[in-house]
Amino acid sequence: NSNREHTMTHALHNFIGSSLLVTTSLFAASASHAAPIQDKTTDRLMQLSDIKGIIKKSNQELKPMYDQQAENILKDALAVESLNEKEQKAALKISELIASLTSNVTEDQQFYDMIKNAYKKTYTEEEAQAYIAFLSTPIGQSITQKSTLLMGDLMTQSMELTQKLLADPKKKQQFMTQLSAIMEPLIKSK
């Protein structure tokens, strides 16, 4: 009986504590409604979101996509179905060039400033603080790590799907016709 009373008392304390927290949060929310996100908060949110790690890992995971893009660039430029050994080596160099360019862009401070500004436009201080609280938990950290894998997988799959769809002669012709219609007036005006 004493054990049950202790459990009920503990549950009641948790409920009261939660109720006070919700009430306090509601008052705080109304008092700070739509307060702009502070630089310090944005920096902490970006750190916990592991933006730099996600971007670095995404760049690494995109290597197969860069390889595929480079092969397709060469195949289209050379009007061939497959590449010989020399052309494959050139495709690898193009892939490395694409990867290097992407890496240079994503390592530039301007890129991180752009992300920081996007965070500031998207979140209020209150939302950012709630997000930080979540990201500070083990489950939040786990989700952050898995988000990197998810993004890489989605990008790879979307590139594969795009290639598959463009491999269909009808769809490729339709795309090329639409592209030509856009490009033709520009070419004629020069």
Phi, psi and chi 1 to 4 in degrees:
 res  aa     phi    psi   chi1   chi2   chi3   chi4
   1 ASN       -  -43.1 -162.0   13.3      -      -
   2 SER   -63.3  -36.9  175.7      -      -      -
   3 ASN   -65.0  -41.6 -151.1    9.7      -      -
   4 ARG   -65.5  -41.6 -175.3 -176.2  -55.3  157.2
   5 GLU   -62.2  -42.1  -76.2  178.1   23.7      -
   6 HIS   -62.0  -43.2  175.6   68.7      -      -
   7 THR   -63.6  -44.0  -57.8      -      -      -
   8 MET   -66.7  -40.1  -71.4  179.0   66.7      -
   9 THR   -63.5  -43.3  -57.5      -      -      -
  10 HIS   -61.6  -44.0 -175.8   67.7      -      -
  11 ALA   -64.0  -40.5      -      -      -      -
  12 LEU   -63.9  -43.2 -176.9   59.8      -      -
  13 HIS   -60.9  -43.8  -76.7  -71.2      -      -
  14 ASN   -61.4  -42.3  -76.8  -17.5      -      -
  15 PHE   -63.7  -47.0  174.5   75.9      -      -
  16 ILE   -62.6  -43.8  -68.3  170.1      -      -
  17 GLY   -60.2  -44.0      -      -      -      -
  18 SER   -64.9  -41.8  -63.5      -      -      -
  19 SER   -62.7  -43.2  -63.2      -      -      -
  20 LEU   -63.3  -40.8  -74.3  172.9      -      -
  21 LEU   -63.3  -43.5 -177.8   61.9      -      -
  22 VAL   -64.8  -45.7  167.9      -      -      -
  23 THR   -61.4  -46.8  -55.9      -      -      -
  24 THR   -60.9  -41.2  -55.1      -      -      -
  25 SER   -63.2  -40.0  -63.7      -      -      -
  26 LEU   -64.6  -43.2  -70.8  174.0      -      -
  27 PHE   -65.4  -42.4  -77.2  115.9      -      -
  28 ALA   -64.5  -38.5      -      -      -      -
  29 ALA   -65.1  -41.9      -      -      -      -
  30 SER   -70.4  -31.7   63.3      -      -      -
  31 ALA   -74.5  -32.8      -      -      -      -
  32 SER  -115.5   29.0   66.6      -      -      -
  33 HIS   -52.9  123.2 -178.6   68.3      -      -
  34 ALA    60.1   30.7      -      -      -      -
  35 ALA   -64.8  134.7      -      -      -      -
  36 PRO   -63.5  147.8   14.0  -18.2      -      -
  37 ILE   -70.6  136.1 -171.3  171.5      -      -
  38 GLN   -81.9  152.4  -56.7  -66.2  -47.9      -
  39 ASP   -57.3  -43.0  -77.9  -21.9      -      -
  40 LYS   -60.8  -41.3 -178.3  177.2  162.7 -175.3
  41 THR   -66.9  -43.2  -55.8      -      -      -
  42 THR   -60.9  -44.8  -52.3      -      -      -
  43 ASP   -60.5  -42.6  -67.4  -21.0      -      -
  44 ARG   -66.0  -41.4 -179.6   72.2  175.9  136.6
  45 LEU   -63.7  -43.1 -176.6   54.6      -      -
  46 MET   -65.5  -37.5  -72.1  176.2   64.2      -
  47 GLN   -65.2  -48.4  176.8 -169.1   14.5      -
  48 LEU   -68.3  -29.5  -74.2  171.0      -      -
  49 SER   -75.4  -10.7  -61.8      -      -      -
  50 ASP    55.1   47.3 -168.3   25.1      -      -
  51 ILE   -55.2  -48.4  -66.5  -62.9      -      -
  52 LYS   -62.5  -41.6  -71.8 -174.9  178.3 -173.9
  53 GLY   -65.8  -41.2      -      -      -      -
  54 ILE   -63.2  -44.5  -71.9  171.2      -      -
  55 ILE   -65.9  -43.4  -69.1  168.2      -      -
  56 LYS   -61.5  -47.5 -174.7  176.5 -178.5  177.4
  57 LYS   -65.2  -39.9 -172.1  151.1  179.8   77.3
  58 SER   -61.1  -42.8  -67.4      -      -      -
  59 ASN   -59.6  -40.6  -76.2  -16.7      -      -
  60 GLN   -66.9  -42.2  -67.8  167.6  -10.9      -
  61 GLU   -72.5  -18.8  -70.0  178.6   -0.6      -
  62 LEU   -83.0   -4.7  -69.6  174.1      -      -
  63 LYS   -52.3  -46.8  177.6   73.0  171.9  107.9
  64 PRO   -60.6  -34.6  -22.2   31.3      -      -
  65 MET   -68.1  -41.1 -173.9  176.6   78.6      -
  66 TYR   -62.1  -41.3  -62.0  148.7      -      -
  67 ASP   -59.0  -45.4  -68.2  -15.5      -      -
  68 GLN   -65.2  -43.0 -172.0   64.2   48.9      -
  69 GLN   -60.4  -45.0  -78.5  179.9  -31.9      -
  70 ALA   -62.2  -43.2      -      -      -      -
  71 GLU   -61.0  -44.1  -79.2 -173.3   30.5      -
  72 ASN   -66.2  -38.1  -69.5  -23.9      -      -
  73 ILE   -58.9  -48.5  -71.0  168.8      -      -
  74 LEU   -66.9  -43.5  -86.5 -178.6      -      -
  75 LYS   -59.3  -44.3  -75.0  177.9 -177.2  176.7
  76 ASP   -67.8  -42.9  -71.8  -15.6      -      -
  77 ALA   -65.7  -36.5      -      -      -      -
  78 LEU   -93.6   -5.9  -60.4  172.5      -      -
  79 ALA    54.1   50.7      -      -      -      -
  80 VAL  -126.6  158.9  -63.6      -      -      -
  81 GLU   -86.4  -31.7  -69.7  -66.1  -43.8      -
  82 SER  -140.7  160.2   61.5      -      -      -
  83 LEU  -103.7  140.8  -57.9  176.3      -      -
  84 ASN   -80.9 -179.3   63.8   32.1      -      -
  85 GLU   -60.1  -44.2 -172.0  177.1  -34.3      -
  86 LYS   -63.6  -42.3 -176.9  178.2  178.1 -178.1
  87 GLU   -68.6  -34.8  -66.4  162.9  -17.5      -
  88 GLN   -64.4  -39.3  -73.6  175.4   -5.8      -
  89 LYS   -64.8  -39.7  -74.1 -179.7 -177.1  177.9
  90 ALA   -64.5  -39.2      -      -      -      -
  91 ALA   -62.4  -39.7      -      -      -      -
  92 LEU   -63.6  -39.4  -76.6  175.8      -      -
  93 LYS   -65.2  -39.6  -73.1 -179.7 -178.9  178.6
  94 ILE   -64.7  -42.0  -67.7  170.4      -      -
  95 SER   -59.6  -44.8  173.1      -      -      -
  96 GLU   -63.6  -36.3  -70.6  168.4    5.7      -
  97 LEU   -64.8  -45.0 -177.2   63.4      -      -
  98 ILE   -61.5  -45.5  -65.4  168.2      -      -
  99 ALA   -62.6  -41.4      -      -      -      -
 100 SER   -64.7  -44.3  175.8      -      -      -
 101 LEU   -61.4  -46.1  175.8   63.3      -      -
 102 THR   -60.7  -44.5  -57.1      -      -      -
 103 SER   -61.9  -43.6 -177.8      -      -      -
 104 ASN   -61.4  -41.2  -72.4  -21.8      -      -
 105 VAL   -65.9  -48.1  168.3      -      -      -
 106 THR   -75.3  -13.0   59.6      -      -      -
 107 GLU   -95.0   -8.2  -70.3  173.0    4.9      -
 108 ASP   -74.1  139.8 -169.5  -72.0      -      -
 109 GLN   -59.3  -32.9 -175.5   57.0   43.7      -
 110 GLN   -60.2  -33.9  -68.0  177.1   62.2      -
 111 PHE   -64.3  -44.6 -174.5   75.8      -      -
 112 TYR   -70.2  -33.6  -69.9  100.2      -      -
 113 ASP   -63.6  -39.4  -68.6  -16.1      -      -
 114 MET   -61.8  -44.6  176.2 -165.6   67.9      -
 115 ILE   -63.9  -43.9  -66.3  171.3      -      -
 116 LYS   -59.2  -42.6 -171.4  173.1 -175.0  175.0
 117 ASN   -65.2  -36.8  -72.9  -28.3      -      -
 118 ALA   -64.2  -41.5      -      -      -      -
 119 TYR   -60.0  -43.9  -89.2   75.7      -      -
 120 LYS   -65.4  -34.8  -72.7  178.9  156.6 -164.8
 121 LYS   -74.4  -26.8  -72.1  178.0 -172.1  174.9
 122 THR   -90.2  -42.5  -56.2      -      -      -
 123 TYR  -110.6  146.4  -60.3  114.0      -      -
 124 THR   -86.9  169.9   64.6      -      -      -
 125 GLU   -58.9  -43.0  178.2   70.0   18.2      -
 126 GLU   -63.2  -45.5  178.4 -174.4    7.1      -
 127 GLU   -63.2  -42.6  -68.5  167.4  -25.9      -
 128 ALA   -63.0  -41.0      -      -      -      -
 129 GLN   -64.4  -40.3  -70.5  -66.0  -17.9      -
 130 ALA   -65.6  -40.1      -      -      -      -
 131 TYR   -65.3  -42.0 -163.1   11.8      -      -
 132 ILE   -60.9  -44.2  -73.5  169.3      -      -
 133 ALA   -58.7  -43.1      -      -      -      -
 134 PHE   -66.2  -47.1  170.7   69.7      -      -
 135 LEU   -65.7  -19.3  -68.0  174.0      -      -
 136 SER   -80.7   -9.0  -62.7      -      -      -
 137 THR   -87.7  158.7   66.3      -      -      -
 138 PRO   -57.0  -39.8  -25.8   33.9      -      -
 139 ILE   -68.1  -37.0 -166.3   90.5      -      -
 140 GLY   -64.1  -40.5      -      -      -      -
 141 GLN   -66.4  -39.4  -67.7  167.8    8.4      -
 142 SER   -63.8  -44.0  174.7      -      -      -
 143 ILE   -64.3  -39.3  -71.8  172.7      -      -
 144 THR   -59.3  -45.5  -63.6      -      -      -
 145 GLN   -63.9  -41.6  -69.2  171.5  -10.5      -
 146 LYS   -71.3  -28.0  -70.6  177.5 -178.6  176.9
 147 SER   -61.8  -36.5  -67.4      -      -      -
 148 THR   -60.8  -47.7  -55.3      -      -      -
 149 LEU   -63.6  -42.0  -60.5  172.3      -      -
 150 LEU   -61.3  -46.9  176.5   64.9      -      -
 151 MET   -62.3  -44.7  -70.3  -54.5  -64.7      -
 152 GLY   -60.7  -43.5      -      -      -      -
 153 ASP   -65.1  -43.3 -172.3   40.1      -      -
 154 LEU   -64.2  -40.6  -71.8  173.8      -      -
 155 MET   -66.3  -42.7  -69.3 -177.5   82.5      -
 156 THR   -62.9  -47.3  -59.7      -      -      -
 157 GLN   -64.3  -38.5  -73.1 -176.0   39.7      -
 158 SER   -68.0  -36.3   66.7      -      -      -
 159 MET   -66.7  -42.6 -172.2   61.9 -178.8      -
 160 GLU   -62.1  -41.6  -71.7  170.8    0.2      -
 161 LEU   -65.3  -41.5 -179.7   58.8      -      -
 162 THR   -60.4  -45.7  -58.3      -      -      -
 163 GLN   -62.4  -40.8  -64.0  -55.9  -39.0      -
 164 LYS   -63.9  -44.1 -176.7  178.5  174.9 -177.7
 165 LEU   -67.0  -39.1  -68.2  174.8      -      -
 166 LEU   -75.5  -14.4  -72.9  177.3      -      -
 167 ALA   -74.0  -22.1      -      -      -      -
 168 ASP   -69.7  117.0  176.7   -6.2      -      -
 169 PRO   -54.4  -36.8  -21.8   30.1      -      -
 170 LYS   -65.4  -46.8  -90.5 -178.9  141.2  177.2
 171 LYS   -68.3  -38.5  -69.9 -174.1 -167.3 -114.0
 172 LYS   -64.9  -43.4 -172.5  172.1 -173.8  174.4
 173 GLN   -63.5  -41.8 -178.6   58.2   44.6      -
 174 GLN   -60.8  -45.4 -178.9 -176.7   13.0      -
 175 PHE   -61.8  -46.8  174.7   79.0      -      -
 176 MET   -64.0  -37.0  -66.0  -52.7  -72.5      -
 177 THR   -63.9  -45.0  -58.7      -      -      -
 178 GLN   -65.6  -41.2  -69.1  170.8  -21.8      -
 179 LEU   -63.5  -43.9  179.9   62.2      -      -
 180 SER   -61.2  -40.1  -66.1      -      -      -
 181 ALA   -62.2  -36.1      -      -      -      -
 182 ILE   -73.1  -41.8  -66.6  167.2      -      -
 183 MET   -77.5  -33.1  -63.0  -64.5  -66.9      -
 184 GLU   -53.8  -49.0 -170.5  175.2  -32.1      -
 185 PRO   -62.7  -31.6  -16.8   24.0      -      -
 186 LEU   -70.4  -41.1  -60.7  173.3      -      -
 187 ILE   -68.8  -40.7  -65.8  168.9      -      -
 188 LYS   -66.0  -32.3  -77.2 -175.9  179.4  178.3
 189 SER   -75.0   -8.7   68.5      -      -      -
 190 LYS   -98.3      -  -71.2 -167.0  175.1 -159.9
